[in-house]
Amino acid sequence: MSVSKEILSCGLHSILLQVRDLGLGYDSDETILFKYCSGTCPRARSNHDLTLTNLLLTGLLSSPVPGELWHNAPCCRPTHHEDVAFLDNAHRWHKVEKLSAAGCSCVG
């Protein structure tokens, strides 16, 4: 029996978690639905990517120094965000702007 690994394309995913687990310093037992983007993006090589590769191979452009990366593939990122409101343990309302993803797309 073979197990196939399904490759998920870029899309919106969600997880239920407590506000305190966000790492933003709020003391709240409330649970929220945090939405995020995850998945693969098709690797389409643009003329820029082809030229960059050629310049590196011919030595006309030196390789990036350690810690400096060139990104030449699209990545799955939020295109829209939504605010999240919650009550903390001292009974105060908080609104965190642009906390959760509302839409995803391959960017780059």
N, C-alpha and C positions, 0 to 999 in steps of 0.2 A: 504494500500500500504506500503510495507516494503522497507527500504533503506538499501542496503548492503554496507558495508565498504570494499573496495578493498584494500588488503594489497599488496603494491608494493615491489617487490624484489629489491635488491641492483642494482643500475644502475646510469648512467650518466644523470644529469639534467642540465639545463642552465637557466640563467636569464640575460636580457639586463639591464645594469646599467651604470651610469656615473663613470668615473675613480675616481673622488673625493669621491664617496661613498664606495670605497674599504677600506678607513681608513688607507692608507699608506702615506698620506701627500702630494699627488700630486694635484696641482691645474690645472684641466683639465675638459673641458666640453665634451670631447669625450665620446662616448658610446661604450662599449665593451660587448662581450658575455662572461660572466663568467660561467664556467662549474664546477659543484661540484657533489659529490657522496652522494646519499641518498637512503634509503630503508632498508628493513629488511634482515636479514641473518638467515639461518636455524640454529637452536640450536642443535648442535651435541655434545653430552657429550663424552669427551675423557677419557682415563684412568686417566689422570692427574686431570680432573674435579671430577671424582668419588672418587679418593683418597683424594683430598683436602676436599671434603664434609665429607667423613668418618673421617678424622683427626679432623675436626671442631666438628662433632657430638660426638666423643669419648673424646674430651677434650685434645687430644694430641697436638693440635695446638690452640693457643688462637685466639679469634676473632680479626680482624683488629681494630686498634685504630681509633677514629673518624677522618675523613679526608683522611684515607688510604683505598683505595679500591682495591679489587681483581677482576680482570675481567676474567670471565671464559666463555664468550660467544663471538662469532665472531661479528665484526662490519664492516659496509660498509665504506671502505676507498679508496682513490686514489691509484692506482698502477703505474700510469704514470702521468706526468705533462707536460704542454706546456707553453712556454714563451708568453708574451703578450707585444706588442709594441704600443705606442700611442704618440700623440703630445700634449704637455701641452699648457696652455694659453699664454706662452711666446715664443711659436713656437720652442720648443726644443723637440727632440725625446727622449723617454725613453723606455727601454726594462726591464721588470720585469720578472726575470727567475722563472720558476716553479710556476706560479701564478694560472693557471687554470688546472683543472683535465682533463686528456685525456683518462683515463681508470679507471674502478672501480672493486673491488672484495671484497668478504668477507674475512677479515683478522682476524686471531686469533684462 
